[in-house]
Amino acid sequence: MPTSESFEKIERDGRPLVYIVRTRQMPDKTTFLTPPEFKQQVGFVVYPKGGEIARHVHRRLERRLVGTSEVLLVQKGRCLIDIFDDERNLLATRELVPGDLMLMVGGGHGFRMLEDTVLLEIKQGPYTGMDEKERF
């Protein structure tokens, strides 16, 4: 498991809300940060020099997902992430810098930019529009 300096799980009542993976994280073996039942998986897959991933396709598999999880990677700039529980109580604020990644799996969140910032966002689709979000 990654060290607490490079990985942080923010939770409420034992339920994970946000995983933050700092840019300095560099494991020496394959390590998944999320449990296998999560709708989105985040982990490091480590290969030695000369290793390879065999050619493959992914079989069609129907899944039923409830909710949306997001992965954001800070490409440029600095920002603050505010993390809220399901009752919209502020639990934590963290500064994020280039290379930091966060997986948001529950609760609420907001961002405040400290510099011009570029975030790479990854989430499951299809995207149905702003009606997916409830602002508070």
C-alpha positions as CSV (number, residue, x, y, z in Angstrom):
1,M,0.0,0.0,0.0
2,P,1.3,3.5,-0.8
3,T,2.6,5.7,2.0
4,S,0.4,8.3,3.7
5,E,2.6,11.0,2.2
6,S,1.7,10.0,-1.3
7,F,-1.8,8.6,-0.9
8,E,-4.8,9.8,1.2
9,K,-8.2,8.3,1.5
10,I,-10.8,10.8,2.9
11,E,-13.9,9.0,4.3
12,R,-16.9,9.6,6.5
13,D,-18.2,6.9,8.8
14,G,-15.9,4.3,7.1
15,R,-17.2,5.2,3.7
16,P,-14.6,6.4,1.2
17,L,-15.4,9.8,-0.5
18,V,-12.2,10.8,-2.2
19,Y,-8.8,9.2,-2.9
20,I,-5.9,11.5,-3.5
21,V,-2.7,10.1,-5.2
22,R,0.2,12.6,-5.1
23,T,2.5,13.0,-8.0
24,R,5.5,11.6,-6.0
25,Q,3.8,8.2,-5.7
26,M,5.9,5.5,-7.6
27,P,5.3,2.0,-6.3
28,D,7.7,-0.9,-7.1
29,K,5.0,-3.4,-7.6
30,T,1.4,-3.5,-8.9
31,T,-0.9,-1.9,-6.3
32,F,-4.6,-1.0,-6.6
33,L,-5.9,1.7,-4.3
34,T,-9.5,1.0,-4.7
35,P,-11.4,-2.2,-3.7
36,P,-12.5,-4.5,-6.5
37,E,-16.2,-3.8,-6.1
38,F,-15.8,0.0,-6.9
39,K,-17.4,1.1,-10.2
40,Q,-14.1,2.7,-11.1
41,Q,-10.7,1.2,-10.4
42,V,-7.5,3.2,-9.7
43,G,-4.2,1.5,-9.3
44,F,-0.6,1.3,-10.4
45,V,0.4,-1.6,-12.8
46,V,4.1,-2.1,-12.7
47,Y,6.1,-3.9,-15.4
48,P,9.8,-4.6,-15.7
49,K,11.9,-3.5,-18.7
50,G,11.0,-5.8,-21.6
51,G,7.6,-6.7,-20.0
52,E,4.6,-6.4,-22.2
53,I,0.8,-6.4,-22.1
54,A,-0.5,-9.2,-24.4
55,R,-2.8,-8.1,-27.2
56,H,-6.4,-8.3,-26.2
57,V,-9.9,-6.9,-26.5
58,H,-12.3,-6.4,-23.8
59,R,-15.4,-8.6,-24.0
60,R,-18.8,-6.9,-24.1
61,L,-20.1,-6.9,-20.6
62,E,-23.3,-5.2,-19.4
63,R,-22.9,-3.4,-16.1
64,R,-25.4,-1.5,-14.0
65,L,-23.9,1.6,-12.3
66,V,-25.5,3.9,-9.8
67,G,-24.0,7.3,-9.4
68,T,-20.9,8.8,-11.1
69,S,-17.3,8.6,-10.0
70,E,-14.8,11.0,-11.4
71,V,-11.0,10.9,-11.8
72,L,-9.3,14.3,-12.1
73,L,-5.6,14.7,-12.9
74,V,-4.0,18.1,-12.4
75,Q,-2.1,18.8,-15.6
76,K,-1.1,22.4,-14.8
77,G,-1.5,24.9,-12.0
78,R,-2.7,24.6,-8.4
79,C,-6.1,24.4,-6.9
80,L,-7.9,23.5,-3.6
81,I,-10.4,20.7,-3.5
82,D,-13.1,21.0,-0.8
83,I,-14.6,17.6,0.1
84,F,-18.1,17.3,1.6
85,D,-20.0,14.4,3.0
86,D,-23.5,13.4,1.8
87,E,-25.1,15.9,4.2
88,R,-23.0,18.6,2.5
89,N,-20.7,19.2,5.5
90,L,-17.2,20.3,4.7
91,L,-14.8,17.5,5.8
92,A,-11.5,18.5,4.3
93,T,-9.6,20.9,2.0
94,R,-6.5,19.8,0.2
95,E,-4.1,21.6,-2.2
96,L,-3.4,19.8,-5.4
97,V,-0.5,20.4,-7.8
98,P,0.5,19.1,-11.2
99,G,0.6,15.3,-11.3
100,D,-1.8,14.9,-8.4
101,L,-4.8,12.6,-9.1
102,M,-8.1,12.3,-7.2
103,L,-10.8,9.7,-7.5
104,M,-14.1,11.0,-6.2
105,V,-16.5,8.2,-5.3
106,G,-19.0,9.8,-2.8
107,G,-20.1,12.9,-1.1
108,G,-19.6,16.3,-2.8
109,H,-16.7,18.4,-3.9
110,G,-15.8,21.8,-5.2
111,F,-12.6,23.4,-6.5
112,R,-11.0,26.8,-6.1
113,M,-8.2,27.6,-8.5
114,L,-5.0,29.2,-7.0
115,E,-3.4,29.5,-10.5
116,D,-4.5,29.0,-14.1
117,T,-5.3,25.3,-13.9
118,V,-5.9,22.5,-16.4
119,L,-7.6,19.4,-15.1
120,L,-7.9,16.1,-17.1
121,E,-11.3,14.6,-16.2
122,I,-12.2,10.9,-16.6
123,K,-15.6,9.6,-15.7
124,Q,-18.0,7.0,-17.0
125,G,-20.5,8.1,-19.7
126,P,-22.6,8.8,-21.4
127,Y,-22.7,12.4,-20.2
128,T,-26.3,13.6,-20.0
129,G,-25.7,17.2,-19.2
130,M,-25.7,19.5,-16.2
131,D,-28.9,17.9,-14.8
132,E,-26.5,15.1,-13.5
133,K,-25.3,17.6,-10.9
134,E,-27.0,19.1,-7.9
135,R,-25.3,22.3,-6.9
136,F,-25.2,23.5,-3.2
